[in-house]
Amino acid sequence: MSVWRVDSLSLDTTDDLAFCLVADVLDRSLGGQAGMLDSWTRYRVDSQDHDMAAGLVAELASHGLVLLDDVTSADHLLRLAHSIATIVPHRDSDASGLTAIADIGEQMRSGFAGFSACALNPHTDRSGIVNPPALLMMACGQPASTGGECVVIDGKAVYDDLAESQPKAAKAFGAPQSVLFGGASGCLSSVFSSTGDRITVRLRLDELAQFSPETTRWLPVLRAATDRHATMFRLNTGQGYILDNHRWLHGRRAFTGQRLMYRVNGNPLPYLGITPGFRPARTLAPGSST
């Protein structure tokens, strides 16, 4: 396997200009969050060092997100992906499962705003299918001239926040079949889903998500909570991240220039012990309102 270096963390989309303007509100609201990156623990991982490689996996299993460095090419990202996951093809990927994401300069269509220069509201990937892939792996081929910073939000922090401060909202967003993701042919599910003692997150906030009346009334509370826990950072060429797509939301700020990102989706190899989602700090009792 190739050598890579990893900095670990301890820690789509509409078809018109209106979305760009709405997303830019979020874009501007994140201006003070970039410094949070300095507080995250960093370490480097050499793939030939089994102890350090195990550290990457352990960090991903524990916190759901690691930052990558020295990803030298799209093929390098694919090799890394194959070492920890079974690749899941994307609608927009090539035969290998890799998607090149750039502003293609065309009028946006619903669900294709990733291929524009607009800001993208933080979301989980593939929310419109029954079983979204558990891992998202991204690497930067070329940074933007201006803007284009990554935005990530820990779904565990959002859930724990709501469970403590707005338990009715947390319960509403966990109600089965309360959101239709992906349009008429998509998936009827919920923002928070429970399996045993773990919770997974599924979210997008555009016209391809239709919320029930009970969840709609709590959307301002959800947006406020996601804003509180949003963190922004810039990726330069060769840098990237791996995140738990069942826990973390990801997005970006609007940009100028020829920004190029590579994306791979996958499910963790079973023997690695990476269980998607998270254990909440507080369990809400069925039927409780406080």
PyMOL commands that set and color helices and strands:
alter all, ss='L'
color gray80, all
select helices_A, chain A and resi 17-29+34-39+50-63+74-84+113-115+155-165+167-173+213-216+219-228+270-272
alter helices_A, ss='H'
color red, helices_A
select strands_A, chain A and resi 5-8+65-69+85-88+98-102+120-123+135-142+146-147+150-154+179-181+187-189+192-195+198-201+209-211+230-233+240-244+248-252+255-256+260-268
alter strands_A, ss='S'
color yellow, strands_A
deselect
rebuild
show_as cartoon
